[in-house]
Amino acid sequence: MKVALYARVSKADESQDPENQLIRLRQYSLERQWEVFGEYVDRASGADASRPELDRMMADAMARRFSIVLTTKIDRVARSARNLLNVLEDLKSRGVQFECTDQPITTNDSTGRFLVTTLGAVAELERELISERTKAGLARARGLGKRLGHPMIEIDMDAVRRMRSEGKGYRSIAKEMGVSHQTVKNRLRKEASAGLSAGTPKSVV
């Protein structure tokens, strides 16, 4: 039996190594004497719709190039319960099975199919709860008056205005000030909007 191995790690966490998943998948296949057709590895978040290797694997499944898809856990493959069901239906239409090494999941029997659907829904709920907690935390921080985003950068606006009066461009000024040219433009634009005088001291952006 030919098997496709699928692994996914988060692109936001460079410390994650997909090889850890692949080692487990290879061993699992070897123990069952399955022939590995190919290994497919994506670096993407759990909710990321862009998964080139998953798409390539599904295309190979539609071409019946292997008989089973093997992954460590269902959340490696599916973004949501609905997405999981779509993937399973596509695989089933080509006679391709789905199985996990670290969960008692297989599409070979009704119990396995029930667990697949249930765990997919749980994984989706967990992601939604994490997202809600993150949004609540940000809202609370804003309510306390905390500034979110990148740290403020201090620049000498007297020097900026002087260089502009000398005919220097934004990029040239930005290079001397050690900031981006967009920062220089935005700060000058804010000053113009506020009608600040030329004697404004150092400011932050």
N, C-alpha and C positions, 0 to 999 in steps of 0.2 A: 504494500500500500504506500502510495506517495503522499507526503505530508508537506504543508507549507507552514513555516514557523514565522509568527508575527510578534514583534516586540515594539514597545513604545516607551519613551522616557520624556519627561517634561523638558521643553526647550528653555524654560526659565531657570532650570537647575542644572548647571553644567557639571555638577559632581555626580550626577546619575550616569551610570554606564550600562547601556543596553546589553553588553556582553553577559552581565549577571543573569538576565532573563534567558538569553540564548543558550547559555551553558545548561540551564535547567531543561529547556525545550529539547536540546540535542540528546541529553541523557534519557529523557522520557521517551523519545522516539527510538533510541537505540534499544532500550529495554523491551520495546514492543516490536522490534525488527521492522520499523517503518523506514522507508527510503525518503530522505529529505530532498524535496524538489528544489526548494529555495528558501532563503531567509529574507524577511522584509522588516525593515527597521525605520520607524518615524521618530522625529524629535518634535513633539507637539504637546500642547496642553490637553487636558481631558475634554475640554469643550471646543477645541479647535476643529473647524470644518475642513481645514486644508491638511490632508494626510496623503501625500503622493504615493508612499509605499503601500498604504492600505488600498488605495485605488488600483495600483498595479497588481496587487495580490488578488483583488476581486475580479479584475479583468482576466487574470490567469485562471481563476476559479470558473468563470463563465466559459472559458475555453476548455474546461475539464482537464487541466494539466496536472491536477492532484486530486486526492480523494478526501482529504481532511485538512482543516485549518486548526493549528495548535497554538495556543497562547497561554500565558501564566494565569491571567485573571480576565474576566469579561470587560472590566473597565479599561483594559489596554486597547480594546477594539472599539467599543461603543461609546458614543457621546451622551446617549440618553436611552431610556427604555425603548422608545419608538425607533431610534436609530438601530439599536440592537436587533429588534424584531425585523427591520428591513434587511439587515445584513443576513440574518438567519434564513429569511425567506428567499433571498437571492441565492444563498448557498444551497438551500434545499432544492431549488428549481433545477440545479445542475447536479444534484446527487452528491453534494459535498457536505461532509459532516463537520461539526464544530466541537472542540474540546479544550478544557483548561487543565493545566498541570496542578495548580495550587488550590483549585476549587472542585468539588464533586459535580462538575458540569460536563454534560455530553448531550448531543441531540439524538443519540441513539435510542432513547426511551422517553416516555411521557414524563417521568419524574424529573429527568434531566432538563427537559424543555421547560417544565414549570419553574425549576430553580433558576434557569437562565433568565426567564422573564422577571421573576421576583427580584433577583439580585440586580438586574439592570435598572429596575425601578428604584431600588434602594440607593444605588450609586448615583442616579440622577437626583434624588432627593437630597443626598449628602452634598452634592455640588451646589444645589440651590440654597441650602442652609448656610454653606460657607460664604456664598455670594451675598446673602442677606446680612450675615454678621459683619462682613467687610464694609458694606454700604452703611450699616448702622454705626460702625466705628468711625467712619469718615464723617458722617453727619454729626456725631457727638463732638468730634474734634473741631469741626467748624463752629458748632454751637458754643464751644469754649473759647473761640477766637483764635484757635491755632492756625497758623499758615501752613497749608499743604503744598506739596510739590517740591521743586528744587530749592536749595538754600539761596538766600538773597545774595546778590553780588554788589559790592560797593565800587562805584566808579566816581572819578573826579569830573563833575560836569563842567566846572570852570575850564578845565583842560580840553574837554570835548568841544565846548563852544569856541574856544580859542582856535583849535585846529580846524574847525569848520569854517571860521572866518578867514583862515589862511588858505582856504580852498581845498583842503584835504578831503578825500572821499571817506565814506563810511568804513570800508574795509581797511583802509590805511589807519584810521583812527582806532578801529577795533583791535588791530594788531598791536598797536602801541599800548592800548589799555588792557590787553589780555582778555578781551571778551569777544563775543560774536558780533558781527556787523548788525545783526537784527536787534541785538540788545541796545546798541547805540541808537539805531533808528527809532526804536520803540520809546526809549527814554527821552529823546528830543521831541518826539511827537507828543508824549505826555506833558512835557513842559510847555509846549506850544499851546496845547489844549487848556492847560491850567493858567496860562498867561503869566508864567513865572518870569521874574526879572533875570537879567544877565548876571546878577551877583549871587545867585543861589549857590550855597556851599555844596560840599560833597553830598551825594545822594545814593540811595540804594535802589536796586531794581530786582 
